[in-house]
Amino acid sequence: MARFGYLALLLVAVGGYAVVEFRRRPGRALQQVMVWAFIFVGLIAGFGLWSDIRREVMPVQSIGAGGRIEVPISQDGHFYLVATLNGVGVRFAVDTGASDIVLSARDATRIGLDLARLSYYQRAQTANGSVETAPVLIATLELGGVSERDVPAVVNKGDMDGSLLGMAYLSRFSRVEMTPRMLVLER
């Protein structure tokens, strides 16, 4: 009943304003009504087309029968997929130039690794030069309906925007296919 009262009061206020404006300046009031009508129609169209727009703006991986994973290319020309590490979703850039699964310090912390206890005794050559890395084991890694335990990875001590999924993990798939618009992984 309180909501109905609030809505009725709001309708009276807006309706009263509209009546006064139409009497004082009918041309300007009609113009404002048309602007709001276009905004309303645009919002409805946006919500109706959101699933199509989202696929273009924010591509999402899909998992099909038999563990087939299809990853559309993103706007920046890279393939990104989300895997669950130790129960936490981590977004990876697929990098065929990387040998290992490479975790950023931020993602390593998110999945429960204590960075202070890691030993950065390995070195890796990257496009930005040499970086120190620490070998780790990921307790659980889930991707495409398949869960694996004690998966080897490294934590990069340098600055990284995100984590990388390298060839050591991609080689676990029986088929890895890259087309100009799609990455397909099959077990």
N, C-alpha and C positions, 0 to 999 in steps of 0.2 A: 504494500500500500504506500510506503514511503517513497519507493522508486517511482511509482505512478504519479504521486504528487510532485516529485522533483521534475519528472519529464513534462507534466502538464504546465508547471510554472515556467520551465525553460521554453516550451512551445509558445506560451502567452507572451513572454518577453521578446523572443525572436520574431514572432508573428506581428506583435505590436510595432516593433521597430520597422519591419518590412512595410506595413500599411502606412506609417508616417512617411517613410522615405518615398514610397510610390506616389503619395499625394504631393510632396514637396518637389521632388525631382524625378519624374517618371523615367526619363531617358537614362540617367545615371544608375538608378535602381535596377532597371532592366539589364543594363550592362553588367552590374555586379552579380545579378542572378545568373546570367549566362556564363560568367567566369567561374562561379562556384559549380554550375552544372558541368562545365568541361572538366574541372578538377575532379568532381565526383565520378564522371564517366571514365576519366583517365585512371583513377584508383581502381575502379572495378575491372577495367581492361588489364591493368598491371597485375592484380591478384589472379585474374583468370589465366593470364599467360605466364605466371611466375614459374611454373615447372619447365616451360620451354626456355625462358630467359635464364633460369638458374643453371641449366645444362651448359649454356654458352659462357656464362660469367664464372661459375664455380663448378667445373666438371667433377663428377663423382665416380669412383670406381663401382663396378657392378660385379657381383659374384653369381656365376651361372652354375649349371649342372656339372658335377664332377670336379668342382673346385676351379673351374675356368674363371679367370679374373680378367675383366676388360677395364682398361684405364684410358679415358679420353685425354688427349693432349690439352694442357692448360693454355691460357692466354699468353704466357711467357715462353711457350715452346717446349716446356718440360713435362714429364710424366710424374705425377705425385700419387702416392697411395698411402692409405692409413692401415697400420698394423697395430695389434694390441700387444704391448710389452708389459709383462707383470701386471696385467689388468688395466693398463693405461693406454689410451689411444695416442699413437705417435705418427705424425705425418712425415713421410719420407719422400725425398726426391730420388727417382730411379737414376742411378749413375753407373753406366757400364764402364766408366773409366776408374771407378773405385774398386779396389780389391775386396774390401770387407764391408760389413755393416758398420757405419761410422756414426756414432751418436754425438750430438752437440752436448756441451756441458749442461745446458738447460734441460734437454730431454733426459739425460742421464739422471739428473736430480729428480725429475718428475717420476721416473720409474723406480725410484728408491735407492739409487746408488749414492754412496757417500764419497763425494769427490776428494775430500781430504785424505781418505784412506787408499786412494788409487796410486799406483806407481807408474809414472809416465816415463818408461824406459825405452819405448820403441819410437822410431821416427818414420814419418810417411812423407813422400814427395807429393805435393799438390800443385795446382796451377798457380797458387800464391806463394810457393816455396815450401821449405821443410817445416813440419810441425811435429810436436811431441804427442804421442798417443799412449793410452793405457789399455791393455787387454782386459776384457771383462767377459763374464758369462751372463747372458740374459736368461733368467729362470724360466720364463715362458714367453713364447712369441706365437701369436695367432694371426693367420692371414688366410683368407679364402676358405674358412671352415676347417683348416688344418692347424693343430696346435703342436708346437715343438718345444722341447725342454733343453736347457743348457746350451743355448745357441751362442757361439762365439761372436764377439763384436769388439770394437775399440771405441774409446772415448777420446775425442779430439780436445787437446788442451787449448788450442787456438780458438779465435772467434769464428763461429759458424752461424749462419742464419737458420739452418735446420739440419736434420739428420739425413744421411745418405744410405741408400740400399744398393750395395755393390754386388759384384759378380759372385762372391762366395755364397750369397743367399740366392741370387737369381739362378745359379747353376743347379739348385735343388729342383727346379722345374724341368719337366721333360720337353717343354716347348716354350720358347720366348720369341715372340714375333712383334716387331715394331713396324707399323705403317705410318704414313705421314699424319694420321689423325688418331691412331689407337695403339695401345700396347696391350698385347694378349699374353697371359701367362697360363699354362696348363700343367697340372701335376701328372 
